[in-house]
Amino acid sequence: MNKTSRKTMQLSNRLTANTDSLSEYLDCGRATAVKIGEAAGAKIQIGKRVLWNMSKVQSYLDSLSVDDRRFT
């Protein structure tokens, strides 16, 4: 098999990311990144490879954030 090559692209511009990249993007540990990705419904499994849909992760995180403007 051919090894997957890594390209230097900003994580926020990617469609998908592997678990290590997701962890880096979220600035958390691997286990927490997997929990967030699964809660967002962003898991894509192709054979043994696991990728995460970055737009679903971003939407999930946006839904969790509190809008401070409604409290003023």
Backbone as CSV, one residue per row, in Angstrom:
resi,resn,N_x,N_y,N_z,CA_x,CA_y,CA_z,C_x,C_y,C_z
1,MET,0.835,-1.188,0.000,0.000,0.000,0.000,0.875,1.244,0.000
2,ASN,0.334,2.309,-0.512,1.047,3.573,-0.519,0.740,4.347,0.751
3,LYS,1.757,4.992,1.281,1.574,5.803,2.472,0.853,7.099,2.103
4,THR,-0.043,7.530,2.955,-0.766,8.766,2.720,0.181,9.936,2.893
5,SER,0.250,10.784,1.895,1.135,11.941,1.990,0.420,13.068,2.728
6,ARG,1.179,13.834,3.448,0.629,14.957,4.214,0.875,16.244,3.448
7,LYS,-0.149,17.031,3.313,-0.033,18.318,2.650,-0.198,19.404,3.698
8,THR,0.424,20.512,3.469,0.321,21.607,4.426,-0.865,22.487,4.044
9,MET,-1.994,22.208,4.640,-3.209,22.985,4.437,-3.762,23.297,5.820
10,GLN,-4.294,24.474,5.982,-4.878,24.828,7.265,-5.985,23.853,7.610
11,LEU,-6.026,23.460,8.869,-7.032,22.492,9.300,-8.452,23.003,9.083
12,SER,-8.663,24.283,9.247,-10.013,24.822,9.086,-10.488,24.796,7.635
13,ASN,-9.566,24.649,6.678,-9.938,24.617,5.265,-10.125,23.205,4.733
14,ARG,-9.859,22.198,5.524,-9.979,20.813,5.083,-11.423,20.335,5.158
15,LEU,-11.764,19.413,4.266,-13.085,18.766,4.339,-13.082,17.699,5.414
16,THR,-11.981,16.938,5.498,-11.856,15.880,6.486,-10.489,15.961,7.158
17,ALA,-10.382,15.282,8.299,-9.116,15.207,9.021,-9.046,13.862,9.716
18,ASN,-7.827,13.369,9.928,-7.683,12.143,10.706,-7.779,12.494,12.193
19,THR,-7.732,11.500,13.038,-7.950,11.725,14.471,-6.872,12.613,15.081
20,ASP,-5.615,12.418,14.683,-4.543,13.259,15.220,-4.719,14.721,14.808
21,SER,-5.112,14.955,13.569,-5.343,16.320,13.098,-6.552,16.944,13.782
22,LEU,-7.590,16.142,14.007,-8.766,16.640,14.717,-8.398,17.049,16.138
23,SER,-7.583,16.230,16.779,-7.119,16.538,18.128,-6.334,17.842,18.150
24,GLU,-5.494,18.044,17.144,-4.717,19.282,17.043,-5.640,20.471,16.804
25,TYR,-6.625,20.308,15.934,-7.578,21.366,15.611,-8.372,21.792,16.844
26,LEU,-8.788,20.802,17.643,-9.593,21.081,18.833,-8.748,21.462,20.039
27,ASP,-7.446,21.271,19.935,-6.518,21.565,21.023,-6.897,20.776,22.278
28,CYS,-7.072,19.467,22.073,-7.412,18.576,23.175,-6.769,17.223,22.923
29,GLY,-6.949,16.301,23.835,-6.396,14.972,23.695,-7.146,14.142,22.670
30,ARG,-6.550,13.029,22.327,-7.110,12.142,21.308,-8.485,11.605,21.717
31,ALA,-8.616,11.145,22.953,-9.888,10.578,23.420,-11.000,11.623,23.403
32,THR,-10.697,12.839,23.814,-11.687,13.907,23.812,-12.074,14.281,22.388
33,ALA,-11.105,14.303,21.486,-11.385,14.606,20.080,-12.320,13.562,19.479
34,VAL,-12.103,12.300,19.809,-12.979,11.233,19.311,-14.386,11.405,19.868
35,LYS,-14.520,11.736,21.152,-15.844,11.948,21.753,-16.582,13.096,21.079
36,ILE,-15.867,14.197,20.826,-16.487,15.345,20.173,-16.894,14.990,18.743
37,GLY,-16.015,14.315,18.032,-16.317,13.920,16.657,-17.510,12.994,16.563
38,GLU,-17.596,12.052,17.484,-18.744,11.131,17.491,-20.028,11.851,17.894
39,ALA,-19.941,12.770,18.852,-21.124,13.532,19.262,-21.631,14.406,18.112
40,ALA,-20.714,14.855,17.275,-21.085,15.691,16.130,-21.613,14.865,14.968
41,GLY,-21.481,13.549,15.042,-21.900,12.693,13.938,-20.997,12.860,12.729
42,ALA,-19.712,13.116,12.974,-18.776,13.460,11.907,-17.860,12.318,11.501
43,LYS,-18.050,11.138,12.055,-17.135,10.023,11.791,-17.392,9.432,10.403
44,ILE,-16.305,9.271,9.644,-16.334,8.629,8.331,-15.339,7.488,8.388
45,GLN,-15.810,6.264,8.226,-14.917,5.112,8.287,-14.862,4.447,6.928
46,ILE,-13.650,4.342,6.390,-13.409,3.695,5.112,-12.412,2.580,5.382
47,GLY,-12.901,1.369,5.458,-12.041,0.260,5.853,-11.608,0.456,7.299
48,LYS,-10.307,0.454,7.525,-9.780,0.698,8.868,-9.498,2.171,9.126
49,ARG,-9.522,2.952,8.074,-9.194,4.376,8.209,-10.399,5.155,8.732
50,VAL,-10.137,6.052,9.682,-11.186,6.900,10.252,-10.857,8.346,9.932
51,LEU,-11.815,9.026,9.329,-11.702,10.453,9.044,-12.865,11.161,9.721
52,TRP,-12.727,12.451,9.888,-13.754,13.250,10.545,-14.173,14.390,9.625
53,ASN,-15.467,14.581,9.453,-16.015,15.656,8.640,-15.863,16.960,9.430
54,MET,-14.987,17.835,8.947,-14.656,19.050,9.697,-15.820,20.031,9.745
55,SER,-16.643,20.084,8.713,-17.772,21.015,8.748,-18.807,20.600,9.795
56,LYS,-19.011,19.291,9.986,-19.936,18.832,11.023,-19.378,19.126,12.416
57,VAL,-18.071,18.942,12.586,-17.450,19.259,13.875,-17.601,20.746,14.180
58,GLN,-17.347,21.590,13.182,-17.459,23.036,13.374,-18.896,23.431,13.699
59,SER,-19.864,22.861,12.997,-21.275,23.165,13.270,-21.673,22.737,14.676
60,TYR,-21.179,21.571,15.091,-21.471,21.079,16.435,-20.901,22.022,17.486
61,LEU,-19.668,22.453,17.307,-19.049,23.366,18.267,-19.769,24.707,18.280
62,ASP,-20.196,25.182,17.112,-20.960,26.431,17.061,-22.271,26.320,17.823
63,SER,-22.895,25.149,17.760,-24.166,24.970,18.464,-23.979,24.923,19.982
64,LEU,-22.774,24.562,20.423,-22.497,24.510,21.856,-22.134,25.869,22.443
65,SER,-21.645,26.763,21.611,-21.163,28.046,22.125,-22.341,28.923,22.547
66,VAL,-22.100,29.744,23.544,-23.130,30.619,24.101,-23.003,31.981,23.442
67,ASP,-24.115,32.517,23.018,-24.141,33.851,22.438,-24.291,34.856,23.571
68,ASP,-23.225,35.597,23.875,-23.224,36.537,24.992,-24.111,37.754,24.734
69,ARG,-24.442,38.025,23.498,-25.230,39.221,23.196,-26.645,39.136,23.748
70,ARG,-27.174,37.949,23.909,-28.554,37.850,24.381,-28.672,38.090,25.886
71,PHE,-27.539,38.182,26.598,-27.551,38.422,28.038,-27.334,39.878,28.385
72,THR,-27.143,40.733,27.410,-26.912,42.149,27.707,-28.112,42.978,27.410
